[in-house]
Amino acid sequence: MRKYVILGFVSISFFSKAQHQVSVEESLNSVQLGLLSLSYQNEVKLERTMTLRSEIGLISGYSIKESADGQKEKSYVIVPFINVEPRWYYNLDRRSRLGKDTKNNCANYFSLLTSFASSGTALVNTKDFETAPTLSIIPEYGLRRAIGKHFFTEYSAGIGYRHNFLKKEYFYTVDENEIFFDFQFKVGYIF
């Protein structure tokens, strides 16, 4: 009888711990300021440790135009972009066990960043010449950490594929298809 009582307490203890698994937030809305971007994002829960993050914003950069005689001109541009990114927060349980903050999805993650940057609707184009829209697909590793109740930082890096939609009548200084390295540091505010 004593063995059954001990087995019962062990079972209850095991099941009560299993029920307290931490999960990602149902939905998060935030604004982010990056090294070269400003954006609004929404992150929606798919499963206990998976989310779908969508983002729309503005990104800055430059475009280089090379003439037939070899002279290069640079144009500073600010263009709109849209991102869709499924994320897997793989260490939520470990962070919770160690007593670390997991609120607002503060954890390490793997993701597949899919990004489209349009150039036809550039808000700023200092030299007013044609720039190529891009589509990027980049597997990334990142981490998000809280700064107080509403602020957070996010770091991510990855290597992936980028397709530049080049017009045949122009000469570009980039290839149509290229390997692309992405590094991001962002500070955000969650509503």
Residue pairs with C-beta under 8 A, 6 or more apart in sequence:
21 48
21 93
22 92
22 93
22 95
22 96
22 102
23 45
23 48
23 49
23 92
24 43
24 45
24 48
24 49
24 50
24 51
24 89
24 92
24 105
25 43
25 45
25 103
25 104
25 105
26 44
26 45
27 42
27 43
27 44
27 45
28 41
28 42
28 43
28 104
28 105
28 190
29 40
29 41
29 42
29 190
29 191
30 40
30 41
30 43
30 152
30 188
30 189
30 190
30 191
31 38
31 39
31 40
31 41
31 188
31 189
32 38
32 39
32 40
32 41
32 55
32 57
32 154
32 186
32 187
32 188
32 189
33 186
33 187
33 188
34 184
34 185
34 186
35 184
35 185
35 186
36 59
36 60
36 61
37 57
37 58
37 59
37 60
37 81
37 186
38 57
38 58
39 55
39 56
39 57
39 58
39 81
39 83
40 55
40 56
40 57
41 53
41 54
41 55
41 56
41 83
41 188
42 53
42 54
42 55
43 51
43 52
43 53
43 54
43 87
43 105
44 51
44 52
44 53
44 54
45 51
46 52
46 86
49 88
49 89
49 90
49 92
50 86
50 87
50 88
50 89
51 86
51 87
51 89
51 105
52 84
52 85
52 86
52 87
53 83
53 84
53 85
53 86
53 87
53 111
54 82
54 83
54 84
54 85
55 81
55 82
55 83
55 84
55 85
56 80
56 81
56 82
56 83
57 80
57 81
58 78
58 79
58 80
58 81
58 123
59 78
59 79
59 80
59 81
59 117
60 76
60 77
60 78
60 79
60 124
61 76
61 77
61 79
62 74
62 75
62 76
62 77
63 74
63 75
63 77
63 119
63 125
63 127
63 129
63 131
63 132
64 72
64 73
64 74
64 75
64 173
65 72
65 73
65 74
65 75
65 127
65 129
65 130
65 170
65 173
66 72
66 73
66 171
66 172
66 173
67 73
68 171
72 173
73 127
73 129
74 127
75 125
75 126
75 127
75 128
75 129
75 131
76 124
76 125
76 126
77 119
77 122
77 124
77 125
77 126
77 131
78 122
78 123
78 124
79 117
79 118
79 119
79 121
79 122
79 123
79 131
80 117
80 118
80 121
80 123
81 115
81 116
81 117
81 118
82 115
82 116
83 113
83 114
83 115
83 116
84 114
85 111
85 112
85 113
85 114
85 140
86 111
86 112
87 109
87 110
87 111
88 109
88 110
88 111
89 105
89 107
89 108
89 109
90 107
90 108
90 109
90 110
91 107
91 108
92 102
92 107
95 101
95 102
95 106
95 107
96 102
100 106
101 145
101 146
103 146
104 144
104 146
104 152
104 190
105 144
106 144
106 145
106 146
106 152
107 143
107 144
108 141
108 142
108 143
109 141
109 142
109 143
109 144
110 139
110 140
110 141
111 139
111 140
111 142
111 156
112 137
112 138
112 139
112 140
113 136
113 137
113 138
113 139
113 140
113 156
113 158
113 160
113 182
114 135
114 136
114 137
115 134
115 135
115 136
115 138
116 133
116 134
116 135
116 136
117 133
117 134
117 136
118 133
119 130
119 131
119 132
119 133
120 133
122 131
125 131
130 167
130 170
132 164
132 165
132 166
132 167
132 172
132 174
133 164
133 165
134 162
134 163
134 164
134 165
135 162
135 163
135 165
136 160
136 161
136 162
136 163
136 180
136 182
137 160
137 161
137 162
138 158
138 159
138 160
138 161
138 162
138 180
138 182
139 158
139 159
139 160
140 156
140 157
140 158
140 160
140 182
141 156
141 157
141 158
142 154
142 155
142 156
142 157
142 184
143 154
143 155
143 156
144 152
144 153
144 154
145 152
145 153
145 154
146 152
147 153
147 187
150 189
150 190
150 191
151 187
151 188
151 189
151 190
152 187
152 188
152 189
152 190
153 185
153 186
153 187
153 188
154 184
154 185
154 186
154 187
154 188
155 184
155 185
156 182
156 183
156 184
157 181
157 182
157 183
157 184
158 181
158 182
159 179
159 180
159 181
159 182
160 179
160 180
160 182
161 177
161 178
161 179
161 180
162 177
162 178
162 179
162 180
163 176
163 177
164 172
164 174
164 175
164 176
164 177
164 178
166 172
166 174
166 176
